Each structure stands twice: as C-alpha cells, then as structure tokens.
Amino acid sequence: MHTLAIVDPCCARGYTPDALHAGGLGGTEATVLRVATALATDMTILHYQCGRLVTEQTDAGVMHPFENAFTPGLVATIVVINAWKVACKLRKVQPDARIILWLHIHPGRHNRPMAQALAATGVEVICVSASHAASLRRFLADGPPLAIDHIHNPIAPGLMPDGTAHDPDRLLFASSPHKGLAQVFARFRAARAAIPSLTLAVADPGYLVWETGPVPEGVTFLGPLPHADLIAQMRRALCLFYPQTTFAETFGLVMAEAQAVGLPVLAHDTLGANAEVVTDTGQLLDAGDDARILARLRAWRDVRPVVRGNPAFALTAVCDRWRKLLAAPARAEISLEKVA
C-alpha cells in the first residue's frame, strides 16, 4: 500500500476532521483534510503539522508533530503545504523521496529564488487552479524550468440546491477579512445608500485579525461557523458579495461551494481564479464600479440567475487527479550534487 506524508509547516496548531466540521478552518486546511480522508481509503496517510504536540489517529490519517517529518527515510512520497524552503530542506534528509510542493498561495516577490532551489532539489509543484499555475510560471519565468501542474481544491461532498427560499435583501461575505473586506464594506455602503433594505452578513473564519475600517450600517458578524451552518447561510442569501480587487484567490473555495448550492457570486472579473471558478452567468464585473454593482443587485433582486457547481471540483474528481499524479513517475530530476 502506498504511503503518503503530508507536511504542513504553516498551520498555527494541529487540526483534524473534527475541526473541519466545527468550522473556523481556512480553505487550505479544509482541502487537506477532505483530500486526505478520501485517499486514506486506499493508501496510508501520515500528517506532520506545525503546532501539534501529540500523535493522533484520525479518519484522515495519523497526525504527527511537525518535527517528526525530518526522520530519515520517512516515506516514498512527501507533499509539503506552501513552504518551499521546507520542501528543499526535507530533500537533505529524504534524498530518495518524491517531494511535491502543494502551493495554495501566491508567493511574494522575495520568493523568486524558489525556482532555482526547487529545480536543484527535484521538487515538483502542484497549484490549485490553472490560473494559479499560469501565474506561478510567469512569476518564475526567469528561473530554470520546473514541473508545475494544478489540481483543483474540492468542494464538500453533497452540495447542491435544495429549494431554500432566499432573502433578496441579504448579502453574504464568507471569507477572512484580509480578503478585501474593507473594499467590500465600501461597495456595500454605496449599494445600501440606494437600497436601504440591504443587509450584509459576514462569516469570518476567525483565524486572522485584520483592520477593515468603520463598519457600515446593516452589517452583522456571524463569526466562525460550522460548515453546515455556513452552507445554510449561503442558501438564504441573494448572493455571495465579494466585489474586491485587492486579494487574488488562487482557487476560491467559498465561491466554488456557493455555486454548488445555487448561490450567485458577485465578484471582480479579472482577479485571480475568479473566472475559472465562477460560471459565466453575468456574475463577474468591474468590482470598482458602484453603478454596475447596484444594477446587478437590482436585476438579481427581480430574477436571480441559475448557477450550478462545476463537476471538476467534486471530491471524487479531485482525488482521481491526485491518485493519477501519485501513481505516475516523478517529473522532476534531482541534482543531488546541489543538495549536499
């Protein structure tokens, strides 16, 4: 049986499937747990998590403290979440392993040396959308060639419209506040000046404190919600209200899940993976244009568009992609003389 190690150096504390159901997890951790739980039916999964103090058996695999990942001869395949320097460091103690960097973020400008380091250590890269992979290739274009591919993040199983009546006055923002909430507040304030009955519910997962400026009238904070409760909020809303131009989603799990339950997404048309995740039913626009946002809200209050989930984001489809990747030969050659 294949054994896969998933190394997460970036989490603040250990997490398990129980946290997935309770709410408060970011999209990266939720994705790791969903994929690992599905893959654990036909392979052994080991997790190495920063902030974890004890070993714990779960449906998603066995959770270990992060430091244990540096035990020599660990496993044949290691997937590292986001931290390219850790992936390269692991090569020194795992010279024979296949190492994959599972990237969920856009690296900052100071990370341009990652291309040389990843090429030298034979680390492959998996991004979470085609647009994310294309962006990374452009970012690293001046460096040596890398094995870069993408596998979408999966939405939770079983999501579909259920006939719940929506409130035409209720908008929903369901992301961490650093993802443009200050700008969303400004757009909501302008829309509410024209339609005073509008309200905005903010479901903040609570993992990051962020300054967003004054809170407009009509805003309520829901706090961290269990996943089922968040989905219930989506079913009640007119739309997922995400008109911001400052944070580029590498995938946008909340948008994908909103589409799956029939919730339209009002978002910027040329930002990150928005156009890849949100179906083309007039949901994307210039998020800096208050007049267009107001016109779209008015139209949707009369007739809300019919939207559907993308089958490519289903957990079964995503895990099929992972199984094929893990069964295929490694696509990056290791220059071991550069690792020593």
Secondary structure, 3 states (H helix, E strand, C coil): CCEEEEEECCCCCCCCHHHHHHCCCCHHHHHHHHHHHHHCCCCEEEEEECCCCCCEEECCEEEEEHHHHHCCCCCCEEEEECCHHHHHHHHHHCCCCEEEEECCCCCCHHHCCHHHHHHHHCCEEEECCHHHHHHHHHHCCCCCCCCEEECCCCCCCCCCCCCCCCCCCEEEECCCCCCCHHHHHHHHHHHHHHCCCCEEEECCCCCCCCCCCCCCCCEEECCCCCHHHHHHHHHHCCEEEECCCCCCCCCCHHHHHHHHCCCCEEEECCCCCHHHHCCCCCCEECCCCHHHHHHHHHHHHHCCCCCCCCHHHCHHHHHHHHHHHHHCCCCCCCCHHHHC
